[in-house]
Amino acid sequence: MKMDGQQSTHGESYAYTSPYWAEFYDMWVEDIVGPTALAKDDDFFFGLLSPFLSNNVSIKSPVRGVDMATGTGRVIRGILRKMESLAQEVTSSDQQSKIEIWGIDHSQAMIDHAKGLLEGKLQPSTTLAWRNTTAANFVDENPELENAVDLIIFAAGSIGHLTADGERKRFLQQVVKALRDTDHSQAHRSVAAISILKDENNLEEKHTDQAIPEDKDRSTEMRKSSRRWPHLEYHMSQITHSKYEGRSVDSFNLTVVKAATGKIVSREMHSWSLKLFDFDEWEKELGDCGLSISQQIETSSELASEVWYILHLADE
Ligand SMILES: C[S@@+](CC[C@H](N)C(=O)[O-])C[C@H]1O[C@@H](n2cnc3c(N)ncnc32)[C@H](O)[C@@H]1O
């Protein structure tokens, strides 16, 4: 049975199903945290993958990574940018490990947008696969991932989007199915790197709390021109928050207008929810599912302060 808290709670008003929001999302993030912030984690993401690349050259099966809840593909773009900058140091592409990265998201609109941003950015050693699948079912719906994944990345605290009762645990059980059950004495055991937002200082809070600079001519709305549809312009209202049963719900209006005439093309109320984080419950779920914490890493950028849990399959 499929389990998806966002789709069952928000239905058609769920923001991430909208192609307009899919384009506007990065503009919104950049407006809050600055144009370079989206690339700040490139080294970190590549550093998660790189241990699997050395010594893999002679092995036929590619290094396989999953970017869970890929959104606009920020993590994959970061890895590819880093690989491109390192490419000169590698003498021949024949000597490179083969890498297969899967971008998984439950929104086709986000996947389509990410794909567009990544066109022409691939290194010869890398292939991408895209799947519209919900986190709690990602291996059941893609059985080729069973015992076949070296690295799973779940960034930007997006695990908080798994809001239905039992949904996060179902996802962790899928992680256990996916991770390659390698010889535990090997240097590089397969890992899942899952980020938790460190405090309430997440994007939505930042946006609501920040003072809007006077030189940005908007009193309560953020306005941006579409690049995909150059004749259109987005107007996003401020986000309103509400809380219920350990979840926060964020809502806003996204209006799309014709730039030349101001005529409204679409006006939708969008929302999503986030599950408030309980560390004791989280650590219990990890243990129940058979995952061990090998490391906790704190990262901090304009985008978010995150605690990364580096998880591997628990020893029998
Ligand atoms: C904050 S955004 C993108 C995060 C992206 N990984 C990054 O680091 O920029 C969250 C994404 O999670 C996706 N998402 C939320 N719940 C999901 C679920 N249950 N299964 C798969 N994707 C989900 C949304 O569609 C959205 O694209």
The ligand as a Tripos MOL2 file, in Angstrom:
@<TRIPOS>MOLECULE
LIG
   27    29     1     0     0
SMALL
NO_CHARGES

@<TRIPOS>ATOM
      1 C1         12.6800   21.1000   -0.2810 C.3       1 LIG1
      2 S1         12.3430   20.2810   -1.7660 S.3       1 LIG1
      3 C2         13.8140   19.7740   -2.4950 C.3       1 LIG1
      4 C3         14.9400   19.2740   -1.7030 C.3       1 LIG1
      5 C4         16.1530   18.9110   -2.5050 C.3       1 LIG1
      6 N1         16.5730   17.5710   -2.1550 N.3       1 LIG1
      7 C5         17.2710   19.8970   -2.1920 C.2       1 LIG1
      8 O1         18.1500   19.5480   -1.4230 O.co2     1 LIG1
      9 O2         17.2330   21.0090   -2.7180 O.co2     1 LIG1
     10 C6         11.5340   18.8500   -1.2110 C.3       1 LIG1
     11 C7         11.2050   17.8320   -2.2870 C.3       1 LIG1
     12 O3         10.7330   16.6700   -1.6140 O.3       1 LIG1
     13 C8          9.8030   16.0400   -2.4450 C.3       1 LIG1
     14 N2          9.0450   15.1140   -1.5930 N.ar      1 LIG1
     15 C9          8.3050   15.4150   -0.5050 C.ar      1 LIG1
     16 N3          7.7600   14.3010    0.0130 N.ar      1 LIG1
     17 C10         8.1820   13.2620   -0.7600 C.ar      1 LIG1
     18 C11         7.9380   11.8650   -0.7390 C.ar      1 LIG1
     19 N4          7.1560   11.3080    0.1760 N.pl3     1 LIG1
     20 N5          8.5240   11.0830   -1.6840 N.ar      1 LIG1
     21 C12         9.3190   11.6430   -2.6370 C.ar      1 LIG1
     22 N6          9.5610   12.9770   -2.7230 N.ar      1 LIG1
     23 C13         9.0020   13.7780   -1.7900 C.ar      1 LIG1
     24 C14         9.0020   17.2080   -3.0080 C.3       1 LIG1
     25 O4          8.2720   16.8630   -4.1600 O.3       1 LIG1
     26 C15        10.1130   18.2160   -3.2580 C.3       1 LIG1
     27 O5         10.5820   18.1340   -4.5630 O.3       1 LIG1
@<TRIPOS>BOND
     1     1     2 1
     2     2     3 1
     3     2    10 1
     4     3     4 1
     5     4     5 1
     6     5     6 1
     7     5     7 1
     8     7     8 2
     9     7     9 1
    10    10    11 1
    11    11    12 1
    12    11    26 1
    13    12    13 1
    14    13    14 1
    15    13    24 1
    16    14    15 ar
    17    14    23 ar
    18    15    16 ar
    19    16    17 ar
    20    17    18 ar
    21    17    23 ar
    22    18    19 1
    23    18    20 ar
    24    20    21 ar
    25    21    22 ar
    26    22    23 ar
    27    24    25 1
    28    24    26 1
    29    26    27 1
@<TRIPOS>SUBSTRUCTURE
     1 LIG1         1 GROUP 0 **** ****
